[in-house]
């Protein structure tokens, strides 16, 4: 029987945590679509945005980077539009402007989860 090293056990737990957080982010992006669907479905342009949310949702994932068999970094990957959605920016809407309409989906998931990871 192969013996499991403490690093392997820790790596598995951290990788599991990262996958769980990625699932929570996908659900959050999906809920943004559901909340906005009634108001947004009326125009073709906004319907395309909903498709963008679906693409963003499918693109979310996580990986655990290892160095000397010990996990040292968690990477979350998603499409670039995820940052734009988080800050509410787009064409004619710069960051922190009056026109920006942020839809946070990343910070509400990761900020409290960092304490759990620690």
Wavefront OBJ file of the C-alpha trace (Angstrom):
o trace
v 0.000 0.000 0.000
v 1.396 3.370 -0.995
v 1.918 5.823 1.820
v 0.320 9.272 1.434
v 2.665 12.112 2.289
v 1.375 15.141 4.198
v 2.030 17.303 1.128
v -0.143 15.084 -1.062
v -2.950 15.202 1.499
v -2.692 19.002 1.750
v -2.522 19.347 -2.039
v -5.713 17.293 -2.421
v -7.537 19.383 0.193
v -6.426 22.687 -1.358
v -7.311 21.498 -4.875
v -10.741 20.453 -3.581
v -11.194 23.882 -1.985
v -10.284 25.585 -5.258
v -12.737 23.446 -7.254
v -15.473 24.205 -4.738
v -14.833 27.954 -5.026
v -14.872 27.734 -8.840
v -18.275 25.978 -8.655
v -19.573 28.739 -6.370
v -18.345 31.383 -8.836
v -20.105 29.593 -11.719
v -23.353 29.566 -9.709
v -22.937 33.277 -8.913
v -22.499 34.145 -12.598
v -25.508 31.963 -13.397
v -27.599 33.791 -10.811
v -26.659 37.128 -12.392
v -28.194 35.835 -15.603
v -31.386 34.760 -13.847
v -31.807 38.050 -11.986
v -31.324 40.099 -15.140
v -33.230 37.866 -17.535
v -36.645 39.570 -17.254
v -35.318 43.083 -17.849
v -32.647 42.122 -20.340
v -34.354 39.650 -22.683
v -36.311 42.359 -24.497
v -33.490 43.530 -26.744
v -31.197 41.569 -28.992
v -28.154 43.406 -27.742
v -28.811 42.406 -24.148
v -29.595 38.855 -25.184
v -26.054 38.711 -26.519
v -24.803 39.783 -23.118
v -26.621 36.875 -21.556
v -24.837 34.553 -23.958
v -21.631 36.195 -22.773
v -22.538 35.320 -19.197
v -22.993 31.707 -20.264
v -19.566 31.712 -21.917
v -18.074 33.231 -18.778
v -19.766 30.617 -16.619
v -18.335 27.788 -18.727
v -14.839 29.304 -18.668
v -14.442 29.396 -14.855
v -12.018 26.844 -13.438
v -9.136 26.357 -11.049
v -5.696 24.775 -11.016
v -3.205 24.044 -8.255
v 0.420 24.836 -9.078
v 3.055 22.738 -7.315
v 6.694 23.307 -6.533
v 8.730 20.412 -5.107
v 5.492 18.378 -4.790
v 3.937 20.992 -2.510
v 1.077 23.198 -3.679
v 2.168 26.823 -3.643
v -0.376 28.640 -5.835
v -4.030 28.416 -6.801
v -5.001 29.899 -10.149
v -8.582 30.701 -11.060
v -9.156 31.120 -14.772
v -12.045 32.778 -16.556
v -12.659 34.946 -19.591
v -11.504 38.556 -19.520
v -15.089 39.795 -19.496
v -15.386 38.491 -15.924
v -13.305 41.412 -14.663
v -15.410 43.843 -16.701
v -18.562 42.377 -15.168
v -17.079 42.606 -11.661
v -16.297 46.313 -12.089
v -19.301 47.172 -14.272
v -17.227 48.639 -17.056
v -17.665 48.521 -20.800
v -17.942 50.789 -23.781
v -18.410 54.296 -22.400
v -18.341 53.114 -18.761
v -14.874 53.427 -17.181
v -14.044 51.999 -13.756
v -15.503 53.954 -10.803
v -17.585 56.212 -13.044
v -21.209 57.155 -12.444
v -22.197 55.049 -15.448
v -20.468 51.878 -14.207
v -22.882 49.142 -13.137
v -20.835 46.609 -11.153
v -22.163 43.089 -10.780
v -19.833 41.494 -8.257
v -19.464 37.767 -8.678
v -15.824 37.194 -7.757
v -15.208 39.158 -4.547
v -18.316 37.896 -2.667
v -17.113 34.322 -3.197
v -13.343 34.589 -2.754
v -13.032 37.169 0.044
v -14.759 35.056 2.736
v -13.279 31.822 1.360
v -9.683 32.989 1.900
v -10.210 32.737 5.673
v -11.489 29.181 5.274
v -8.411 28.272 3.273
v -6.088 29.761 5.896
l 1 2 3 4 5 6 7 8 9 10 11 12 13 14 15 16 17 18 19 20 21 22 23 24 25 26 27 28 29 30 31 32 33 34 35 36 37 38 39 40 41 42 43 44 45 46 47 48 49 50 51 52 53 54 55 56 57 58 59 60 61 62 63 64 65 66 67 68 69 70 71 72 73 74 75 76 77 78 79 80 81 82 83 84 85 86 87 88 89 90 91 92 93 94 95 96 97 98 99 100 101 102 103 104 105 106 107 108 109 110 111 112 113 114 115 116 117 118
